Every structure is written in structure tokens, then in C-alpha cells.
């Protein structure tokens, strides 16, 4: 249960580095290094056209839950019915027969007069 609470309240970011349209690098919790093709700031003096960068960085932020409900002040009727049926089912789950009843107690085993396997044996001479 502690693990579920920990994971549901944890926030983290995923950094993605694209070169063109292909994903080159992914990192969690820290900044990605890149592919080494980053452009320096080009000088735009006397130039009306600037070259577009081929690399792109994207960042996905996954926010965790900030508030935990530590106490139950209001329980709906459906929740009460579920809790009552769960407890009732769990209590009677382990009840079984008090003694091990065998249906063969009234029958007696057959009386063996002769050894049947000896009667059916055949010997080759």
C-alpha cells in the first residue's frame, strides 16, 4: 500500500530529444545530452533568411497527486454495502466441515480367500 501511495504522489518529467522526426534520446529526472548537432546562434547581420534548427527538445511533465484523503468523513450507501458484504464474505470464507466425512465408512472391504494374481498366472516351460 505504501508503494501505491508513493507512486501516485510522485511527479516526474520525461525529456525527449528529436533530430528531425526521429527520437534520438529519452531521459527521466534529468536533462538529456542531445545528439551533438545543436546549432550555435547564427549571426543574422545582413541576412533576411535564417536556417531552422534540425533538433527539437520536448518535455513531458507528469504531475502526481498533491492531496491525500487520510480520513473518511462521508461514506456513501453503496460503499457501506460493499464493505459489509466484503467482511461477511471474508468471515465465512474459511468455514468448512467440522470433521472429514467419508462415504466409504459403511462399506466393508471384500474378503480375499485366494490370491487372485496367482490363479491367473501362466508359466512358460
C-alpha positions in Angstrom: 0.0 0.0 0.0 2.9 2.3 0.8 4.3 1.7 -2.7 1.0 2.7 -4.3 0.8 5.9 -2.3 4.4 6.7 -3.2 3.9 6.2 -6.9 0.6 8.0 -7.1 2.0 11.1 -5.3 5.4 11.2 -7.2 5.9 13.8 -10.0 8.5 13.4 -12.7 9.5 14.7 -16.1 10.5 12.9 -19.3 12.9 14.8 -21.6 12.8 13.8 -25.3 15.3 14.9 -27.9 14.4 14.6 -31.6 16.7 15.0 -34.6 14.4 15.7 -37.5 11.4 13.4 -37.0 13.2 10.6 -35.2 13.5 10.2 -31.4 17.2 10.1 -30.5 17.3 10.3 -26.7 15.0 9.9 -23.8 15.8 10.7 -20.2 13.9 10.7 -16.9 14.6 13.1 -14.0 17.5 14.9 -15.7 18.2 16.9 -18.9 19.1 14.9 -22.0 22.6 15.4 -23.5 21.5 15.8 -27.1 22.9 14.3 -30.3 25.7 16.9 -30.8 24.1 18.6 -33.8 22.9 21.7 -31.9 23.3 24.9 -33.8 25.1 27.9 -32.4 23.4 31.2 -32.6 23.9 32.3 -36.2 24.7 35.9 -37.0 21.7 37.5 -38.6 23.5 40.6 -39.8 22.7 41.3 -43.4 20.7 38.1 -43.7 16.9 38.0 -44.1 16.7 34.2 -44.1 17.7 32.1 -41.0 18.2 28.4 -41.0 15.8 26.3 -39.0 17.3 24.0 -36.3 17.1 20.3 -37.1 16.9 19.2 -33.5 14.0 19.7 -31.1 13.6 19.1 -27.4 10.3 18.2 -25.8 9.5 17.8 -22.2 6.6 15.8 -20.7 5.7 16.6 -17.1 3.6 14.1 -15.2 2.1 15.6 -12.1 1.4 13.4 -9.1 -1.5 13.7 -6.7 -1.0 16.5 -4.2 -3.8 15.8 -1.8 -4.4 12.5 0.0 -7.7 11.7 1.7 -6.5 10.5 5.1 -9.9 10.2 6.8 -13.3 9.1 5.7 -15.9 11.5 6.9 -18.5 10.6 4.4 -19.2 7.0 3.2 -22.0 6.6 0.7 -24.6 3.9 1.0 -23.0 1.9 -1.9 -19.7 1.9 -0.1 -21.3 0.7 3.1 -23.0 -2.2 1.3 -19.7 -3.1 -0.4 -17.8 -3.1 2.9 -20.4 -5.1 4.8 -20.7 -7.7 2.0 -16.9 -8.0 1.8 -16.5 -8.5 5.5 -19.4 -11.0 5.6 -17.9 -13.0 2.7 -14.4 -13.0 4.2 -15.5 -14.2 7.6 -17.5 -17.1 6.2 -14.8 -18.0 3.6 -12.8 -20.2 5.9 -15.7 -22.1 7.5 -15.8 -25.7 6.4 -16.9 -29.1 7.6 -16.0 -29.9 11.2 -14.9 -33.4 10.5 -13.7 -35.2 7.4 -16.7 -37.2 6.3 -16.0 -40.3 4.3 -18.7 -42.0 2.3 -16.9 -45.4 2.4 -17.1 -45.9 6.2 -20.3 -48.1 5.9 -18.8 -50.4 3.3 -16.6 -53.3 4.3 -13.7 -54.5 2.1 -14.2 -57.8 0.3 -12.9 -60.9 1.9 -9.9 -62.3 -0.1 -9.8 -66.2 0.1 -7.3 -66.9 -2.6 -4.6 -64.8 -4.2 -6.2 -63.9 -7.5 -3.0 -63.0 -9.2 -1.7 -66.5 -8.5 -4.7 -68.1 -10.2 -4.3 -66.1 -13.3 -0.5 -66.6 -13.7 0.7 -68.6 -16.6 4.2 -70.2 -16.8 6.1 -70.9 -20.0 8.2 -74.1 -19.8 
